[in-house]
Amino acid sequence: MKFVAITSCPTGIAHTYMAAEALQVAAREMGHDIKVETQGSVGVENVLTPEDLAQAKAVIIAADTSVDKSRFAGMTVIEVSTKDAIKDALGLLTRAVNAKGSSKSPADQVTQGKPEGKETKTGVYKHLMTGVSYMIPFVVAGGLLIALGFAFGGIYVYEVPGSFGETLFSAGKAAFALMVPVLGAYIAFSIADRPGIVPGMIGGLIAANNGSGFLGAMVAGFAAGYTVLAIKKFIKLPKSLQGLMPILIIPVLSTAIMGLLMVYVIGKPMTSFNTGLAAWLTSLSGTNAALLGIILGAMMAFDMGGPVNKAAYTFGAASVASGNPSAIMAAVMISGMVPPLAIALSTVMTKTKYTLEEREAGKANWALGLSFITEGAIPFAAADPLRVMPSIMIGSAVAGGISMAFGSTIIVPHGGIWVLAIPHVVTNLVPYILALVAGTIVSASVLSVVKKPVSE
């Protein structure tokens, strides 16, 4: 049988390609043919053609972001998260094999694979993750360019306008300035398609300027998306005037509504919340800071790229958006590096507790962990969750706690160990590296003890 699939995760780095590989391996084992389109950070690859769709029995969408399903009108669609595809690709393909052909019209196209009671929750999460997926490249580019600006121009690079370092620094600041509007725009895009981009971006821009910031942009994105849907539903024009809806009525009316909402409804509460949160974080020091680091560390390891992990990462990324060094981002990054590194170390420490395939996969986790790609731990956690997940959470919590306790800060939101050599990127570098080493050893040791030998 022939199947087609799409995989897409918020960062477009790890889950996207791991899910694609899992589906391809499962298809080979079952004797089926599958073509997987990956919508990753480098763009869309292996694009599905009309011929592919015509030959396919069913479509599998393994995505944590919003995917355009208009191409699949009338086809049987099974929709799950990337994590589900990674965990049980064989089961997913079995469902696709047994799926009944759809006789629905394009307007009535249905999706399978999600319990109805979880539809709303999953939809909200997907909308948020779509916004985050478009935002992350701005955050990463901005952070690294600011770091390079400091590397070339020194800590006071911004005082030398026109210099090479200051130019890089300014480009990074510009990328950061777009981060919040882009978040609002693409949350709205996920909800209402292209008509949502304008009011979502305007709402996000207002949020960036009125102090409501990242959280304000999130609320603005959802408000803009559902405002556009409401306009499309309740405003009906004669057929002769329907062409005015997408170019005049929707953008003007939705943007006006968002402007009013951001000033009179959303802005002040979100600004007050941000101010209080900033004051609380500023007050944290010593033991309290370590506790925050422990919590963030455990969150990063809990689902390795899932909603809890992304919540912690987004919290950290927002803290570096101003271009200032962030202890929160430092704890988040170091904690996210621990799970794959700990698993890699454990496969070396206790070879009898891992299959040959797992030991080979463990080698790749060295590079994934050093690059801050937590998702490398997923196959191991999926195979033995009750032992692996608590073990890696302990080590990540240790790393996050040590990082915060020593006040290590970082000004980039990604890059792993490879950015640590850039001057002025990390403060308290030695304790920061010790946090990584300690967390990795703790997790690897616990995991090596609790894992059962392969024969068992």
Order of alpha helices (4+ residues) and beta strands (2+ residues): beta-alpha-beta-beta-alpha-beta-beta-alpha-alpha-beta-alpha-alpha-alpha-alpha-alpha-alpha-alpha-alpha-alpha-alpha-alpha-alpha-beta-beta-alpha
